């Protein structure tokens, strides 16, 4: 007993020396089960309170209390189950931590803020019932929404950028050619009005004005425009026999030579001899391009040698006669050359073998109808053809005898109506033609696999001639029959392009200032006569505005009866004076002597101009007196008088 007392006194002395008490005692232990039980009860009470308030509101709305009570009971059960699960998990974690830790739990008791925070956490886990119209983000609904969103993203129709549009006014006639450079920064349009207009998306504002317009082929309609794969030159196909190549600013780079029209074999001429129909660039070789013409040939050209073509391909009919190609294109890898002809055939050659066709379909479209466009898909396996027989067909080049899919009823009145594939290769797009005041031209979208019409856009009250879907911008360009070029885009799905110019406000027009005067530099003038050097034009304009002489606008000449207090009296202007005194003078001046002597009497009686100046110095006039000989001479007949 004494030893224990002495030990306690020793501990008290040490604690007093070191400044704290309880040295060597065990830390306080907590009953965790009681704490979690209290937390669970608090959460249930709060849930009951919220549910009672909601029950009152629902009773006011006239709903049955039975369903409310059942939902309350369900929520109570859920709350108790969640609290018990939380208690078990916490107790298991605590037991694990106690078994793992070597030392006992030490520290102060939990503050009330932490318990309140735990209660809030429990409230989050065990909340009030959801309202009837609430669609919460539960795990199952999140999964369903995600699946629906994935389905929407997979749907090709959702990827069509058509929420917004801008309209570029090319002119009043048909826009028959469209081209976008590979980067999508510059658009070129050509039409039946012979004009080629350049549009720069980055440089345009909301006025949407072209920065350059020119007529590269004089009075020939523009049929096809296309940028090269590098975007530095443009191929121009017009109604003449010579294709042109322009640079990005519209300056001439090359003009193909014209062939000899009197030679029968078109392979022996250096160029085309008839009107061009179409043309395009090689997808891999930047210097090579292709043209087709009414002379019955398809020719390839090299940009560096303009004096002669590179190769000639001659489409033939079943009887071996000449056939006119109306459209031509390269395959995506550049190894094949395809041409659609007037007799309804589609003929495909190997680029390096120009004699015989590699693929040949004799009845692709109705004979006599101009096939307006053929294009390859991005995977290179499918060929799409837009016929003049109001059809759109797709072909598998591995089985070229029958079309894979056919769409009919697509009116086509133009020889350059386009069709193109979407960037993801799942849709096929083409335009329809309409007669004047008989409906709207449409842009029609077909699913490539099923070939069902999945979407259409009513563009304008005229035919849709050209269409272009740029893969980088994800924007659709459309050329119409009434001189418009429309650009469809989506602010979210599209990039750059039309989005750059719609956000810029129109520039203010700068009016020419007429008050500014040129500054005259006089370096050798005396200081008192030297003008001060102008530091800024704005200050000089302000000074000139204050000067009443410089800022006074000159009065315009009087015309008509007069205005603004100025009366144009008869004879007040020079023109009216001349008309009054000279033009309307009725005196006969056929005898000049008589006209002069008419004023002799007035001049002698009232001398004013000449006589007063010579009154003192003027001698008296002496006139010769007539003699008898003169009188006799005057009496002689006219035929005897001496002729002078």
C-alpha positions in Angstrom: 0.0 0.0 0.0 2.8 2.3 0.9 4.6 1.4 -2.3 1.5 2.2 -4.4 1.1 5.5 -2.6 4.7 6.4 -3.1 4.4 5.5 -6.8 1.4 7.7 -7.3 3.1 10.6 -5.5 6.1 10.1 -7.8 3.9 10.3 -10.9 2.2 13.4 -9.6 5.6 15.0 -9.0 6.7 14.2 -12.5 3.5 15.5 -14.0 3.8 18.7 -12.1 7.3 19.2 -13.2 6.6 18.5 -16.9 3.4 20.5 -16.9 0.8 17.9 -17.6 -1.2 15.3 -15.7 -2.2 11.8 -16.4 1.2 10.6 -17.4 1.3 6.9 -17.9 -2.5 6.4 -17.9 -4.4 4.6 -20.7 -6.2 6.6 -23.3 -9.9 6.9 -23.2 -11.9 4.3 -25.1 -15.1 4.9 -27.1 -18.1 2.8 -27.7 -18.4 2.8 -31.5 -21.6 0.8 -31.6 -23.4 3.4 -29.6 -22.1 6.2 -31.8 -23.2 4.4 -35.0 -26.6 3.6 -33.5 -27.1 7.3 -32.6 -26.1 8.3 -36.1 -28.6 5.8 -37.6 -31.4 7.1 -35.5 -30.7 10.7 -36.4 -30.7 9.9 -40.1 -34.1 8.0 -39.8 -35.6 10.9 -37.8 -34.5 13.4 -40.5 -35.9 11.2 -43.2 -39.2 10.9 -41.4 -39.4 14.6 -41.0 -38.8 15.2 -44.7 -41.3 12.5 -45.7 -44.0 14.0 -43.5 -43.6 17.4 -45.1 -43.8 15.7 -48.6 -46.8 13.8 -47.5 -48.6 17.0 -46.5 -47.8 18.5 -49.9 -49.0 15.4 -51.8 -52.2 15.3 -49.7 -52.9 18.9 -50.7 -52.5 17.9 -54.4 -55.2 15.2 -53.8 -53.0 12.1 -54.0 -53.8 9.0 -51.9 -52.1 8.7 -48.5 -51.8 5.0 -48.9 -49.2 5.2 -51.6 -47.4 7.9 -49.6 -47.3 5.7 -46.5 -46.1 2.7 -48.4 -43.3 4.8 -49.9 -42.5 6.2 -46.5 -42.3 2.7 -45.1 -40.1 1.6 -48.0 -37.8 4.5 -47.5 -37.6 3.7 -43.7 -36.7 0.2 -44.5 -34.1 1.3 -47.0 -32.7 3.8 -44.4 -32.4 1.2 -41.7 -30.8 -1.3 -44.1 -28.3 1.2 -45.3 -27.4 2.3 -41.8 -27.0 -1.3 -40.6 -24.8 -2.0 -43.7 -22.7 1.1 -42.9 -22.5 0.0 -39.2 -21.3 -3.5 -40.1 -18.7 -2.2 -42.6 -17.4 0.3 -40.1 -17.2 -2.2 -37.3 -15.4 -4.7 -39.6 -13.0 -2.0 -40.6 -12.5 -1.0 -37.0 -11.9 -4.5 -35.9 -9.4 -5.0 -38.7 -7.6 -1.8 -37.8 -7.6 -2.8 -34.1 -6.1 -6.2 -34.9 -3.5 -4.7 -37.2 -2.5 -1.9 -35.0 -0.1 -2.7 -32.1 -1.1 0.3 -29.9 -4.5 1.1 -28.5 -6.8 3.8 -29.8 -5.8 7.1 -28.2 -7.0 10.6 -28.8 -9.8 13.0 -27.8 -13.5 12.2 -28.5 -15.0 13.0 -31.9 -16.3 16.6 -32.1 -19.9 17.3 -32.8 -19.1 18.7 -36.3 -17.8 15.3 -37.4 -21.0 13.6 -36.1 -23.1 16.1 -38.0 -21.0 15.5 -41.2 -21.5 11.7 -40.7 -25.2 12.4 -40.4 -25.1 14.4 -43.7 -23.3 11.5 -45.3 -26.0 9.1 -44.1 -28.6 11.5 -45.5 -26.9 11.3 -48.9 -27.1 7.6 -48.8 -30.6 7.4 -47.4 -32.5 10.3 -48.9 -36.1 11.2 -49.3 -38.2 9.5 -52.1 -37.8 10.9 -55.6 -40.5 13.1 -57.0 -42.8 11.7 -59.7 -41.3 13.7 -62.6 -37.7 13.3 -61.5 -35.3 11.3 -63.8 -32.3 10.8 -61.5 -28.8 9.7 -62.5 -28.9 6.3 -61.0 -26.5 3.6 -62.1 -29.1 1.9 -64.3 -30.4 5.1 -65.9 -26.8 6.2 -66.5 -26.1 3.0 -68.3 -29.2 3.4 -70.4 -28.4 7.0 -71.3 -24.9 6.0 -72.2 -26.2 3.3 -74.5 -28.7 5.7 -76.1 -25.9 8.3 -76.5 -23.7 5.7 -78.2 -26.5 4.7 -80.5 -27.0 8.4 -81.4 -23.4 8.8 -82.1 -23.3 5.7 -84.2 -26.3 6.9 -86.2 -24.9 8.6 -89.4 -27.9 10.9 -89.5 -26.8 12.6 -86.3 -23.5 13.5 -87.8 -25.1 15.6 -90.6 -24.0 19.3 -89.9 -27.2 21.1 -90.8 -28.2 23.2 -87.8 -26.8 26.4 -89.2 -26.3 27.8 -92.7 -24.8 30.8 -94.4 -25.6 32.0 -98.0 -23.0 33.3 -100.4 -24.3 35.4 -103.3 -22.3 34.3 -106.3 -24.6 35.9 -108.9 -28.0 35.5 -110.5 -27.2 32.4 -112.7 -26.5 28.8 -111.9 -23.6 28.0 -109.7 -22.2 25.1 -111.8 -18.8 24.6 -110.0 -17.6 24.4 -106.4 -14.2 23.7 -104.9 -12.6 23.8 -101.5 -8.9 23.6 -100.8 -7.6 20.7 -98.8 -7.3 22.8 -95.6 -10.8 24.2 -96.0 -9.7 27.9 -95.8 -10.8 29.0 -99.2 -13.8 28.4 -101.4 -14.1 28.9 -105.1 -17.3 29.1 -107.0 -18.0 29.2 -110.8 -21.2 29.7 -112.7 -23.0 30.2 -116.0 -22.2 33.9 -115.8 -18.5 33.0 -116.7 -17.4 34.3 -113.3 -15.0 32.6 -110.8 -15.3 34.0 -107.3 -12.9 33.5 -104.4 -14.2 33.4 -100.8 -11.8 33.4 -97.8 -13.5 32.2 -94.6 -10.9 33.6 -92.4 -11.0 37.0 -94.1 -14.8 37.4 -94.5 -17.1 39.1 -92.1 -20.9 38.9 -91.8 -21.2 40.8 -95.1 -20.0 37.5 -96.8 -18.4 39.2 -99.8 -16.0 37.5 -102.2 -12.5 39.0 -102.2 -11.9 38.4 -105.9 -13.9 37.8 -109.0 -12.6 37.1 -112.5 -13.4 35.6 -115.8 -10.6 33.2 -116.7 -12.2 31.7 -119.8 -13.8 34.8 -121.2 -17.3 34.0 -122.4 -17.4 30.3 -121.6 -19.5 28.7 -118.8 -17.5 27.3 -115.9 -18.2 23.6 -115.6 -15.7 22.2 -113.0 -13.3 23.7 -110.4 -11.0 21.7 -108.3 -8.0 22.4 -106.0 -4.9 20.2 -106.3 -4.0 17.9 -103.4 -1.5 20.6 -102.2 -4.1 23.4 -102.6 -1.7 25.7 -104.5 -3.3 25.6 -107.9 -6.9 25.3 -109.3 -8.1 23.4 -112.3 -10.7 25.3 -114.4 -12.8 23.4 -116.9 -15.0 25.6 -119.0 -17.0 25.3 -122.2 -14.0 25.7 -124.5 -11.5 23.1 -125.6 -8.6 24.3 -123.4 -8.4 23.7 -119.7 -6.7 26.2 -117.5 -4.7 26.1 -114.3 -4.8 29.1 -111.9 -2.9 29.7 -108.7 -4.5 30.5 -105.4 -4.9 34.2 -106.3 -6.4 33.6 -109.7 -3.3 34.2 -111.9 -2.8 32.0 -114.9 -0.3 29.2 -114.5 -0.9 26.9 -117.4 -3.3 26.6 -120.4 -3.6 23.3 -122.3 -2.9 23.3 -125.9 -5.7 23.0 -128.5 -5.6 20.0 -130.9 -5.9 19.9 -134.6 -9.6 19.5 -135.4 -9.0 18.2 -138.9 -7.2 15.0 -137.8 -9.5 12.0 -137.6 -7.6 10.0 -135.0 -7.8 12.0 -131.8 -4.7 10.1 -130.4 -2.6 12.0 -133.0 -3.5 15.4 -131.8 -1.8 17.3 -129.0 -5.0 18.4 -127.2 -8.8 18.5 -127.2 -10.6 19.7 -130.3 -14.1 20.2 -128.8 -15.8 21.5 -125.7 -14.7 20.1 -122.3 -17.1 18.4 -120.0 -15.3 17.6 -116.8 -11.9 17.2 -115.2 -10.1 16.4 -111.9 -6.7 16.2 -110.3 -4.8 13.0 -109.6 -5.2 12.1 -105.8 -1.5 11.2 -105.4 0.5 13.0 -108.0 0.2 16.8 -107.6 1.3 17.7 -111.2 -1.2 15.4 -113.0 -4.8 16.1 -114.0 -7.4 14.7 -116.3 -10.0 16.1 -118.7 -12.7 14.7 -120.9 -14.2 16.3 -123.9 -16.9 16.1 -126.7 -14.1 15.0 -129.1 -14.6 11.5 -127.6 -11.4 11.3 -125.5 -10.2 11.4 -121.9 -6.7 12.9 -121.6 -4.3 13.1 -118.8 -1.9 16.1 -118.6 1.3 17.1 -116.8 1.4 20.5 -115.2 5.0 21.0 -116.4 4.4 20.2 -120.0 1.5 22.1 -121.4 2.3 21.6 -125.1 1.0 18.0 -125.3 -1.1 15.6 -123.3 0.3 12.8 -121.3 -2.0 9.9 -122.3 -5.3 9.4 -124.3 -8.2 7.1 -123.4 -10.9 6.6 -126.0 -14.2 5.2 -124.8 -16.0 3.0 -127.4 -19.5 1.7 -127.8 -20.4 -1.9 -128.3 -20.0 -1.5 -132.1 -16.6 0.2 -131.6 -17.8 3.7 -132.4 -16.7 6.9 -130.7 -18.6 7.8 -127.5 -18.6 11.2 -125.8 -17.6 11.0 -122.1 -19.5 13.4 -119.9 -17.7 12.9 -116.6 -14.5 11.4 -115.4 -12.7 10.7 -112.1 -9.7 8.9 -110.6 -10.0 6.1 -108.0 -8.8 7.0 -104.5 -5.4 5.3 -105.0 -5.0 6.9 -108.5 -4.6 3.6 -110.3 -7.9 3.6 -112.1 -9.6 6.1 -114.4 -13.4 6.0 -114.8 -15.6 7.8 -117.3 -19.4 8.0 -117.7 -20.5 8.3 -121.3 -23.5 9.6 -123.2 -24.6 6.1 -124.3 -25.2 5.2 -120.6 -22.0 3.2 -120.1 -19.4 3.4 -117.4 -15.9 2.5 -118.6 -12.9 2.1 -116.3 -9.2 1.8 -117.4 -6.0 1.0 -115.7 -4.1 4.3 -115.6 -1.0 2.7 -117.3 -3.0 0.8 -120.0 -5.0 3.0 -122.2 -6.1 0.6 -124.9 -8.6 -1.7 -123.4 -10.9 -1.1 -120.5 -10.4 -3.0 -117.2 -14.1 -2.8 -116.2 -17.0 -2.0 -118.5 -20.7 -1.8 -117.7 -22.8 -1.4 -120.9 -26.2 -0.5 -119.5 -25.3 1.5 -116.4 -27.8 4.2 -117.2 -30.4 5.0 -119.9 -28.7 5.5 -123.3 -28.7 9.1 -124.5 -28.8 10.5 -120.9 -25.8 12.4 -119.7 -24.2 10.8 -116.7 -23.5 13.8 -114.6 -21.1 12.5 -111.9 -19.2 9.4 -110.9 -17.2 9.2 -107.7 -15.4 6.5 -105.6 -16.0 5.9 -101.9 -13.2 6.5 -99.4 -12.5 2.8 -99.1 -12.2 2.5 -102.9 -14.5 -0.4 -103.3 -17.8 1.3 -104.2 -18.5 3.6 -107.2 -21.5 5.9 -107.2 -23.0 7.3 -110.4 -25.5 10.1 -110.8 -27.4 9.6 -114.1 -29.3 11.9 -116.3 -32.1 9.4 -116.1 -33.0 10.7 -112.6 -31.3 7.8 -110.8 -28.5 7.3 -108.3 -26.6 4.0 -108.3 -23.8 2.3 -106.5 -21.5 -0.3 -108.0 -19.0 -2.8 -106.6 -16.0 -2.6 -108.9 -15.3 -6.3 -108.1 -18.7 -7.3 -109.5 -19.4 -4.6 -112.1 -22.2 -6.1 -114.0 -25.1 -5.2 -111.8 -25.6 -2.2 -109.5 -25.6 -2.8 -105.8 -28.3 -0.3 -105.0 -30.5 2.0 -107.1 -32.5 5.1 -106.1 -35.0 6.5 -108.6 -37.1 9.7 -108.8 -34.2 12.1 -108.3 -34.8 14.7 -111.0 -31.7 15.8 -112.8 -31.8 18.7 -115.3 -28.1 19.6 -115.2 -25.0 17.9 -116.8 -22.9 18.5 -113.7 -25.2 17.4 -110.8 -23.0 16.0 -108.1 -23.1 13.1 -105.7 -20.5 12.5 -102.9 -19.8 10.3 -99.9 -19.8 11.5 -96.3 -16.5 11.6 -94.5 -17.3 8.4 -92.6 -18.3 6.7 -95.8 -21.8 5.8 -94.4 -23.9 8.2 -96.3 -24.3 9.2 -100.0 -25.5 12.7 -100.8 -26.9 14.2 -104.0 -29.1 17.1 -105.1 -32.4 17.3 -107.0 -33.5 19.6 -109.8 -36.8 21.5 -110.0 -38.4 23.6 -112.7 -39.0 27.3 -112.1 -41.7 28.0 -109.5 -42.5 24.3 -109.1 -41.1 23.4 -105.7 -37.8 23.5 -103.8 -34.5 21.8 -104.7 -33.4 19.3 -102.1 -30.3 17.8 -100.8 -31.0 14.1 -100.3 -29.0 11.7 -98.0 -29.0 8.0 -98.5 -27.7 5.3 -96.2 -24.9 3.5 -98.1 -25.7 0.0 -96.7 -29.5 -0.1 -96.9 -29.8 2.8 -99.5 -32.8 4.2 -97.7 -33.4 7.9 -97.8 -32.6 8.8 -94.3 -32.6 12.6 -94.5 -33.2 15.6 -96.8 -32.7 19.3 -96.7 -34.9 21.8 -98.6 -32.2 24.2 -99.9 -34.0 26.9 -102.0 -36.7 27.4 -104.6 -34.2 26.3 -107.4 -32.3 23.3 -108.4 -29.5 21.9 -106.3 -26.6 21.4 -108.8 -23.4 21.0 -106.8 -22.8 19.5 -103.4 -19.5 19.0 -101.5 -18.9 17.5 -98.0 -15.5 18.5 -96.8 -13.9 15.9 -94.5 -11.8 18.3 -92.4 -14.4 21.1 -91.9 -17.3 18.6 -91.7 -19.4 21.2 -93.6 -21.6 20.8 -96.6 -21.3 23.2 -99.5 -24.2 23.5 -102.0 -24.4 25.3 -105.4 -27.9 26.2 -106.6 -29.6 27.2 -109.8 -30.4 30.7 -108.7 -26.8 31.9 -108.1 -26.4 31.0 -104.4 -23.7 29.0 -102.7 -24.9 27.7 -99.3 -22.7 26.4 -96.5 -24.3 24.1 -93.9 -22.5 23.6 -90.6 -22.9 22.7 -86.9 -21.2 24.8 -84.3 -20.3 21.6 -82.3 -19.5 19.1 -85.0 -17.9 21.4 -87.6 -14.6 23.1 -87.4 -13.4 26.5 -88.7 -14.8 27.3 -92.2 -18.1 29.2 -91.9 -17.7 29.4 -88.1 -14.9 31.9 -88.6 -16.8 34.5 -90.6 -20.2 34.5 -88.9 -18.7 35.8 -85.6 -17.2 38.9 -87.3 -19.2 42.1 -87.4 -19.5 44.1 -90.6 -16.7 46.5 -91.3 -17.6 50.2 -91.3 -17.3 51.9 -94.6 -14.5 54.6 -94.6 -15.8 57.8 -96.2 -13.2 59.8 -98.1 -12.2 63.0 -96.3 -12.2 66.1 -98.5 -10.8 68.5 -96.0 -7.3 67.2 -95.8 -4.6 69.2 -97.6 -1.2 68.1 -98.7 1.6 69.1 -96.4 4.2 71.2 -98.3 7.7 70.8 -97.1 9.9 73.9 -97.5 13.2 73.1 -95.8 14.9 76.4 -96.8 12.1 78.8 -95.9 12.5 81.3 -93.1 11.3 80.2 -89.7 8.5 82.8 -89.8 7.1 81.4 -93.0 7.8 77.7 -92.3 4.7 75.5 -91.6 4.6 73.4 -88.6 5.1 69.7 -89.3 1.9 67.7 -89.1 2.0 65.2 -86.3 -1.3 63.5 -86.9 -4.0 63.7 -89.5 -6.8 63.6 -87.0 -5.6 66.8 -85.3 -5.3 68.5 -88.7 -8.8 67.5 -89.5 -10.1 69.0 -86.3 -8.3 72.3 -87.1 -9.7 72.3 -90.6 -13.2 71.7 -89.3 -12.9 74.8 -87.1 -11.8 76.9 -90.1 -14.9 78.4 -91.6 -13.3 78.7 -95.1 -12.0 75.2 -95.3 -15.0 73.5 -93.8 -17.5 75.5 -96.0 -19.0 73.2 -98.6 -19.0 74.9 -102.0 -22.5 75.6 -103.3 -23.6 73.4 -106.2 -24.5 75.0 -109.5 -28.0 76.2 -110.0 -30.2 73.8 -112.0 -33.9 74.1 -112.7 -36.1 76.7 -111.0 -33.7 76.9 -108.0 -33.6 75.7 -104.5 -32.4 76.8 -101.1 -33.1 80.4 -101.7 -31.0 80.5 -104.9 -33.1 81.4 -107.9 -32.0 80.5 -111.4 -33.2 83.6 -113.3 -33.5 83.5 -117.0 -30.1 84.4 -118.2 -28.5 84.0 -114.9 -26.2 81.2 -116.0 -23.8 81.1 -118.8 -25.7 78.5 -120.8 -29.0 80.4 -120.5 -27.3 83.7 -121.5 -25.9 82.1 -124.6 -29.2 80.6 -125.5 -31.0 84.0 -125.0 -28.6 86.3 -126.8 -27.0 84.2 -129.5 -28.9 81.0 -130.2 -32.3 82.6 -130.3 -31.2 85.7 -132.2 -33.5 86.0 -135.2 -31.4 88.7 -137.1 -30.3 87.8 -140.6 -26.5 87.9 -140.9 -26.4 86.8 -144.5 -25.2 90.3 -145.6 -22.3 91.3 -143.2 -22.0 94.8 -144.6 -25.6 95.6 -144.0 -25.4 94.0 -140.5 -22.5 96.3 -139.7 -24.0 99.5 -141.2 -27.1 98.8 -139.2 -25.4 100.4 -136.2 -23.8 103.3 -138.2 -26.5 105.9 -137.4 -26.4 105.1 -133.7 -22.6 105.2 -133.6 -22.5 108.6 -135.3 -25.2 110.1 -133.1 -24.0 108.6 -129.9 -20.4 107.7 -130.1 -19.2 105.7 -127.1 -16.6 103.1 -127.8 -14.2 104.3 -130.5 -15.0 107.9 -131.5 -14.4 109.6 -128.1 -10.9 108.3 -128.0 -9.9 109.9 -131.3 -11.8 113.1 -131.2 -8.7 115.2 -131.0 -6.3 113.2 -133.2 -8.6 111.7 -135.8 -8.4 113.4 -139.2 -11.4 114.2 -141.2 -12.1 111.4 -143.7 -11.6 112.3 -147.4 -13.5 110.2 -149.9 -12.7 109.9 -153.6 -15.0 111.8 -155.9 -16.4 109.9 -158.8 -15.4 111.1 -162.3 -17.3 110.9 -165.6 -15.2 107.9 -166.7 -16.2 106.0 -163.7 -19.8 106.8 -164.4 -19.4 105.6 -168.0 -17.7 102.4 -166.8 -20.6 101.8 -164.5 -23.0 102.1 -167.4 -21.2 99.3 -169.4 -22.9 95.9 -169.5 -21.7 93.2 -167.3 -20.1 91.1 -170.0 -17.9 94.0 -171.1 -16.6 94.7 -167.7 -13.0 93.7 -166.9 -13.0 90.6 -164.8 -10.7 90.9 -161.8 
